[in-house]
Amino acid sequence: MSAALEPATAAFDLPPDPVAQARAIVPLLIEEAPKIEALGQLTPAVVDALHAGGLYRTLLPRQYNGYNAGLETFVRVMETLAGADASTAWCLGQAVGCSLAAAYVDPPVAREIWGNNRRGVLAWGFQMQGRAKVVPGGYRVTGKWGYGSGGHHATWMGAHCNVELPDGSLLKDSNGALIERSMLLRQDQINWTANWDVIGLRGTGSDTYTLTDVFVPEAYSVRRDVDEERRLPEPFFQFTTTSAYSCGFSAVAMGIARAMLDELRSLAQTKKPSHTTRTLRDNPVMHHLVAENEAKLRSARAFVLQSIRDGEDCIQRTGVLDKENKILMRLATTSAIARAKEVAEFVYHEAGAAAIFASSPFDRKIRDIHAAAQQVQARTGHIEVCGQYFLGYDPTARFI
């Protein structure tokens, strides 16, 4: 079918401001959070609210009925949601990052997944153990993928695979590195195993899924973040899925830490630690510690936002996101997760015994931020890579 005859995207309206939409559903998230924790995945009411606000479409291209709102707006959305329920923010962040694949697939496929379906969502997992065998018209796919965050609410799932050629060899690029392609499949083609038994982010439903010898047409595969594969020319897509994930998941950590710090300030108005006669609010040591942690969290957040703005400026001036700006985004986002965890641990400790009860506003949040800080975006090794760059090396790490 020629481009001129391809069906157009069926237009539908989005609310004007995704950040305002995130703020509007905070009361619902607070109400639903215990149910999300118990259920092990988002509740139908929360999924409906995310769709009603268009929040799954925060970074989706406008051509497919997305906000294409930019990374700074995405960070603000994620912070807002995470302060109320981190599992909701985490699932949304995963799907929003996946939506950048829309710039790399053929337009008819992008319309099918997102453009003509108000509830169209793509999700995928990590820990690639997939193989896609080249066959006429596409691939036969077999594999197992873990950490499928939010996948139970997605209409489509991705499966990252190495590509096996007809002679049995694996497809490599010009540098000899294995080429990864992501296979896109309908939810009903996926087999799920419920194995998400964790201490934090329990509501993300990050289960494992498998495929066994499933045919995927060539058009439903994508090689992401490669310029020659990109179908949309917009400068924004110089940012990669890694850019989206690092910004989004650092925002989850910052949102949790902000909510905890605000809860401590509230608690300090009335809490009198054991064997003392004055409230935390009247303690000079607490004055210093609260100010210090406010500075730590706010400066980390400012670095993340500034790195995004600097990246946008670089793309506008040069047409590409250069290595230095990639390094700065990586340094900002990884550092933000570490600083947010430090702030959260300070809050938990200073809240004293009040924090250890499951009914407290601190228990689930401290578990969630520790789970978030174990994810690949928080890897300590990222800091080493950044240091290499500043000292004159040329790092080629995958996650910059």
C-alpha positions in Angstrom: 0.0 0.0 0.0 1.4 3.4 -0.9 1.9 6.1 1.7 -0.9 8.2 0.0 -3.3 5.3 0.5 -2.4 4.4 4.1 -5.2 5.1 6.6 -4.6 8.2 8.6 -4.4 8.3 12.4 -7.9 8.7 13.9 -7.6 12.0 15.8 -8.8 12.3 19.3 -8.3 15.0 21.9 -6.0 14.9 24.9 -6.4 17.1 28.0 -4.2 20.2 27.6 -1.6 19.6 30.4 -0.2 16.2 31.4 1.3 17.6 34.7 -2.2 18.9 35.7 -3.7 15.5 34.8 -1.1 13.8 37.1 -1.9 16.2 39.9 -5.6 15.6 39.4 -5.4 11.8 40.0 -3.2 12.1 43.2 -6.1 11.6 45.6 -7.2 8.5 43.7 -3.7 7.1 43.8 -3.5 7.7 47.6 -6.8 5.9 48.0 -5.9 3.0 45.7 -2.3 2.5 46.9 -3.1 -0.1 49.5 -5.1 -2.1 47.0 -2.3 -1.8 44.4 0.1 -3.1 47.0 -2.2 -6.1 47.9 -3.1 -6.9 44.3 0.4 -6.8 43.0 -0.6 -4.6 40.0 -2.4 -1.4 39.2 -6.1 -1.4 39.9 -8.6 -0.9 37.1 -9.6 2.5 38.5 -6.0 3.7 38.3 -5.4 2.4 34.8 -8.6 4.1 33.6 -7.5 7.4 35.2 -4.1 7.2 33.5 -5.8 6.7 30.2 -8.3 9.4 30.8 -5.5 11.9 31.4 -3.6 10.7 28.4 -0.5 10.1 30.6 0.6 7.0 28.8 1.0 9.3 25.8 3.3 11.9 27.5 6.2 11.3 25.1 4.3 9.7 22.2 4.7 11.5 18.9 1.9 13.9 18.0 1.4 12.0 14.7 -0.1 9.2 16.8 -2.2 11.2 19.2 0.6 11.8 21.8 1.5 14.9 23.8 5.2 14.7 22.7 5.6 16.8 25.8 9.4 16.5 26.3 11.5 15.1 29.1 11.1 17.9 31.6 7.4 17.6 31.6 7.8 13.8 31.8 9.9 14.2 34.9 7.3 16.4 36.5 4.5 13.9 35.8 6.6 11.1 37.2 7.5 13.0 40.4 3.9 13.9 41.0 2.6 10.3 40.6 5.5 8.7 42.6 4.8 10.9 45.6 1.4 9.3 45.8 2.1 5.8 44.6 5.5 4.7 43.2 4.2 1.5 41.5 1.9 3.6 39.4 4.6 5.9 38.4 7.0 3.1 37.6 4.5 1.3 35.3 3.7 4.5 33.6 7.4 5.4 33.2 8.1 2.0 31.6 5.3 2.3 29.1 6.1 5.9 28.2 9.7 5.0 27.5 8.5 2.1 25.3 6.4 4.6 23.4 9.5 6.2 21.8 9.6 3.0 19.6 6.8 4.7 17.7 9.4 6.8 15.9 11.1 3.7 14.6 8.3 1.5 13.3 6.4 1.8 10.0 3.5 4.3 10.4 0.8 1.7 9.8 2.1 -0.3 12.7 2.5 2.7 15.0 -1.1 3.6 14.2 -2.3 0.1 15.0 -0.5 0.1 18.4 -1.1 3.7 19.5 -2.6 6.1 17.0 -6.0 4.5 16.5 -6.5 3.1 20.0 -7.1 5.4 22.9 -5.9 2.6 25.3 -3.0 1.5 23.2 0.1 0.8 25.4 3.4 -1.0 24.6 5.4 -2.4 27.5 8.4 -4.8 27.7 10.7 -6.5 30.1 14.4 -6.7 30.7 17.0 -9.5 31.0 17.1 -10.5 27.3 16.9 -14.2 26.8 15.3 -14.1 23.4 16.2 -15.4 19.9 14.5 -14.4 16.7 15.1 -16.7 13.8 14.9 -15.2 10.4 12.2 -16.8 8.3 10.3 -15.7 5.1 8.3 -12.6 6.0 9.7 -12.2 9.5 10.9 -14.1 12.5 10.2 -17.1 14.7 10.6 -16.0 18.3 11.4 -18.0 21.4 12.6 -16.6 24.7 12.0 -15.5 28.3 11.9 -11.9 29.6 11.7 -10.7 33.2 10.7 -7.4 34.9 7.7 -6.8 32.6 6.6 -3.8 34.6 3.0 -2.7 33.9 2.8 -5.3 31.2 -0.5 -6.8 32.4 -2.2 -3.5 31.5 -0.5 -3.2 28.1 -2.2 -4.0 24.8 1.2 -4.9 23.2 4.4 -6.4 24.5 7.9 -6.1 23.3 10.5 -8.9 23.3 14.1 -7.9 22.8 16.0 -10.6 20.8 19.3 -11.4 19.1 18.7 -12.2 15.5 19.6 -15.7 14.2 20.3 -15.9 10.5 19.3 -18.9 8.3 22.8 -20.3 8.6 22.6 -20.3 12.4 24.9 -17.4 13.0 23.9 -14.3 15.0 23.4 -11.0 13.2 26.1 -8.4 14.1 26.8 -4.8 13.3 29.9 -3.4 11.5 31.8 -3.4 14.9 31.0 -7.0 15.6 28.4 -6.3 18.3 25.3 -8.4 18.4 22.3 -6.6 16.9 19.2 -6.5 19.1 15.7 -6.2 17.6 12.5 -5.8 19.6 9.6 -7.9 18.5 6.2 -6.4 19.0 3.3 -8.8 19.9 -0.3 -8.5 21.0 -0.9 -9.2 24.7 -2.8 -12.4 23.9 0.3 -13.9 22.3 2.3 -13.7 25.6 2.5 -16.3 28.3 2.9 -14.9 31.8 4.4 -16.4 34.9 3.5 -14.7 38.2 6.8 -14.4 40.1 7.0 -10.8 41.3 7.5 -11.4 45.0 9.5 -8.4 46.2 9.7 -6.0 49.1 9.2 -2.8 47.1 7.4 -1.6 44.0 5.1 -4.6 44.7 2.3 -3.1 42.7 4.2 -3.0 39.4 3.3 -6.6 38.4 6.8 -7.0 37.0 6.3 -10.6 36.1 8.1 -12.8 33.6 6.8 -13.7 30.2 7.7 -16.2 27.6 7.3 -17.0 23.9 7.8 -20.3 22.1 8.3 -20.4 18.3 5.9 -17.5 17.7 5.9 -15.9 14.2 6.4 -12.1 14.2 6.1 -10.3 10.8 9.1 -8.1 9.8 7.1 -4.9 10.1 6.4 -5.7 13.8 10.0 -5.6 14.8 12.1 -2.6 15.6 15.7 -1.6 16.2 15.5 1.3 18.5 17.7 4.4 18.9 19.5 3.9 15.6 19.3 6.9 13.3 19.0 5.0 10.0 16.0 3.1 11.4 14.0 6.2 12.6 10.9 7.1 10.6 10.2 10.4 12.2 12.6 13.4 11.8 11.6 15.4 14.9 14.7 16.5 16.8 13.3 15.2 20.1 14.1 11.7 19.0 17.8 12.3 19.3 16.9 11.5 22.9 16.8 7.7 23.3 14.7 5.2 25.3 17.7 5.3 27.7 17.2 9.0 28.1 13.6 8.5 28.9 14.2 5.7 31.4 17.0 7.5 33.2 14.9 10.7 33.5 11.7 8.9 34.4 13.0 6.5 37.0 15.2 9.1 38.7 12.0 11.1 38.9 10.3 8.2 40.7 13.1 8.3 43.3 12.9 12.0 43.7 9.1 12.0 44.0 9.2 9.4 46.7 11.9 11.3 48.6 10.0 14.6 48.3 6.8 13.0 49.7 8.7 11.5 52.6 10.5 14.8 53.4 7.1 16.6 53.4 5.7 13.9 55.7 8.6 14.4 58.1 8.0 18.1 58.2 4.3 17.4 59.0 5.2 14.8 61.7 7.8 17.2 63.2 5.0 19.6 64.2 3.7 17.2 66.9 6.1 14.3 67.4 8.1 14.4 70.7 10.8 11.7 70.7 10.9 9.4 73.7 12.5 11.0 76.9 12.3 14.5 75.5 9.9 17.4 76.1 10.2 19.2 72.8 8.9 18.4 69.4 11.1 17.6 66.4 10.2 21.0 65.1 11.9 22.7 68.0 15.1 20.7 67.8 18.1 22.7 66.4 19.7 19.6 65.1 16.6 18.9 63.1 16.6 22.4 61.7 20.1 21.8 60.3 19.3 18.3 59.0 16.0 19.2 57.3 17.6 22.2 55.5 20.6 20.0 54.5 18.3 17.4 53.0 16.1 20.0 51.2 19.3 21.3 49.6 20.4 17.8 48.6 17.1 16.8 47.0 16.5 20.2 45.3 20.0 20.4 43.9 19.8 16.9 42.5 16.5 17.7 40.9 17.9 20.9 39.4 20.8 19.0 37.9 18.4 16.6 36.2 16.3 19.3 34.7 19.3 21.4 33.6 20.8 18.4 31.9 17.6 17.9 30.0 17.6 21.6 28.9 21.2 21.5 28.0 20.5 18.4 25.9 17.7 20.1 24.1 19.9 23.1 23.4 22.6 20.8 22.0 20.1 19.1 19.7 18.7 22.5 18.5 22.2 23.8 17.8 23.9 20.7 16.3 21.1 18.3 15.3 22.4 15.6 17.6 22.7 14.9 21.3 26.5 14.8 21.7 28.4 12.5 24.1 29.1 15.2 26.7 25.4 15.9 27.1 24.6 12.1 27.3 27.2 11.8 30.0 25.8 14.7 31.9 22.3 13.3 31.7 23.6 10.0 33.0 25.5 11.6 35.8 22.5 13.7 36.8 20.0 11.0 36.8 22.1 8.3 38.5 23.2 10.8 41.1 19.6 11.9 41.7 18.6 8.4 42.5 21.4 8.1 45.0 20.7 11.4 46.6 17.0 10.7 46.8 17.7 7.4 48.6 19.9 9.2 51.1 17.1 11.7 51.8 14.5 8.9 52.2 16.8 7.1 54.6 17.3 10.3 56.6 13.6 10.8 56.9 12.9 7.2 57.9 15.5 7.3 60.6 14.4 10.6 62.1 10.7 9.6 62.0 11.7 7.0 64.7 9.5 4.1 65.7 6.5 5.8 64.0 8.0 4.8 60.7 8.1 1.1 61.2 4.4 0.4 61.2 2.9 -0.7 57.9 0.1 1.9 58.4 2.7 4.7 58.5 3.2 7.0 55.5 6.9 6.0 55.5 6.9 2.1 55.4 5.9 1.5 51.8 7.8 4.5 50.5 11.1 3.4 52.0 10.6 -0.1 50.5 9.7 1.4 47.2 12.8 3.7 47.0 15.1 0.8 47.9 13.6 -1.3 45.1 13.9 1.6 42.7 17.5 2.1 43.6 18.4 -1.5 42.7 17.4 -0.9 39.0 19.9 -0.6 36.2 19.4 3.2 36.0 20.9 3.5 39.5 24.0 1.3 38.8 27.1 2.7 40.6 29.2 1.8 37.6 27.5 4.6 35.7 29.4 7.1 37.8 32.7 5.5 36.8 31.8 5.8 33.1 31.2 9.5 33.6 34.4 10.0 35.5 36.3 8.3 32.6 34.8 10.8 30.2 35.9 13.8 32.4 39.4 12.4 32.6 39.8 12.1 28.8 38.7 8.6 28.1 36.1 7.7 25.5 33.5 5.5 27.2 31.3 3.4 25.0 29.0 2.1 27.8 25.6 1.0 26.6 23.6 3.0 29.1 24.9 6.5 28.4 
